[in-house]
Amino acid sequence: MPLERLKQAKKITIGTKQTMKAVQKGLALVVYVARDADDRVVEPLLKMCEERVIEVIPVDTMAELGKASGIQVGAASVAITAE
């Protein structure tokens, strides 16, 4: 399951703004994006990841991604910055 890597990561960023910052700074190793997230929110992040050749792993729901990240609410995107 792709979320095991996320659950075991030493350092992550949660939320699209923080994830985009990590991608811009070159810190993101891999990015997880919820399929049910609003396209206008995650589209710029997906484009940025494509330009920088960062692996993007789709996750079914924001709730599932939030839970895997250790928070009680949904998350549109999460990045692993240290494994």
C-alpha positions in Angstrom: 0.0 0.0 0.0 1.5 3.4 -1.0 0.5 5.1 2.2 2.9 2.9 4.3 5.8 5.0 3.0 4.0 8.1 4.1 3.2 6.7 7.6 6.8 5.8 8.1 8.3 9.1 6.8 10.4 11.0 9.3 9.3 14.4 8.0 6.3 15.5 6.0 4.4 18.7 4.9 0.7 18.7 5.1 -1.6 20.9 2.9 -1.2 22.2 -0.6 0.4 25.5 0.4 3.1 23.9 2.5 3.6 21.1 -0.1 4.1 23.6 -2.8 6.7 25.4 -0.7 8.5 22.1 -0.2 8.4 21.4 -4.0 9.7 24.9 -4.8 12.6 24.6 -2.3 13.5 21.2 -3.7 12.7 19.4 -0.4 9.9 17.2 -1.6 10.9 13.6 -2.3 7.4 12.4 -3.2 4.0 14.1 -3.2 0.6 12.5 -2.4 -2.5 14.1 -3.8 -6.1 13.2 -3.0 -8.3 12.3 -6.0 -11.3 14.1 -4.5 -9.4 17.3 -3.9 -10.6 20.4 -5.8 -8.8 20.6 -9.1 -8.2 24.3 -8.9 -6.4 23.7 -5.6 -4.1 20.9 -6.6 -3.6 21.6 -10.4 -0.8 24.1 -9.8 1.0 21.6 -7.5 0.7 18.8 -10.1 2.1 21.1 -12.8 5.0 22.1 -10.5 5.7 18.4 -9.7 5.7 17.5 -13.4 8.1 20.3 -14.2 10.5 19.2 -11.4 10.0 15.5 -12.1 8.7 14.7 -8.6 6.8 11.5 -8.2 3.0 12.1 -7.5 1.1 9.3 -5.9 -2.7 9.6 -6.1 -4.8 8.7 -3.0 -8.5 8.0 -3.1 -9.8 10.5 -0.6 -8.7 13.6 1.4 -9.9 11.9 4.6 -7.7 8.8 3.9 -4.7 11.1 3.1 -5.2 13.1 6.3 -5.5 10.0 8.4 -2.3 8.6 7.0 -0.6 11.9 7.8 -1.7 11.7 11.4 -4.3 14.5 11.4 -8.0 14.3 12.2 -9.2 16.1 9.0 -8.7 15.7 5.3 -5.7 16.8 3.4 -5.6 17.6 -0.3 -1.9 17.0 -0.6 1.1 15.9 1.5 4.8 15.7 0.7 7.5 13.5 2.2 10.6 15.7 2.9 12.7 13.1 4.8 12.5 9.3 5.0 
